[in-house]
Amino acid sequence: MAERSKFHYWVLALVFLISCILYLMTKMLGIDWGEKRIGLAIADDSLAQPYGLVGEFAELEKVIEKEGVEKVVLGLPEGKHEKQVRALARKIEALGIPVVFRSEILTSREALQKAIEAGKSKKSRRQLDALSAALLLQEHLDNPK
């Protein structure tokens, strides 16, 4: 009986390990929506990286297709823009891509602070929306809910 119990323990441990590896191999896109531009970040392992900016949904759709995105982590603002972000989520889900919401409170401020600490020039700070998306995505990778 003890041998069977050890076997079950190892099978469960192996299944858990495989599910963790598959989760980390899922290509994810982080999105920080803005009125003027949409910041993007990508992760296909446990590290989110800023990807760039797009201006409209058609561009976002091309990135999703090109990168083989399997899941989207979308920053959800509080207040007047929440409705627009939820509409964007519905469009993404219509492509067959699941969407997870993360609060985006303070991500832009945190991204600006990190850019200043890293000595980024004002010109390179235009990519703050992509950095904000990376922070959202990394938060999800570190603490999926």
Secondary structure, DSSP 8 states (H G I E B T S, - for coil): -HHHHHHHHHHHHHHHHHHHHHHHHS-EEEEE--SS-EEEEEESSS--EEEEEESSHHHHHHHHHHHT--EEEEEE-SSTTHHHHHHHHHHHHHTT--EEEEE-TTHHHHHHHHHHHTT--TTGGGGHHHHHHHHHHHHHHHS--
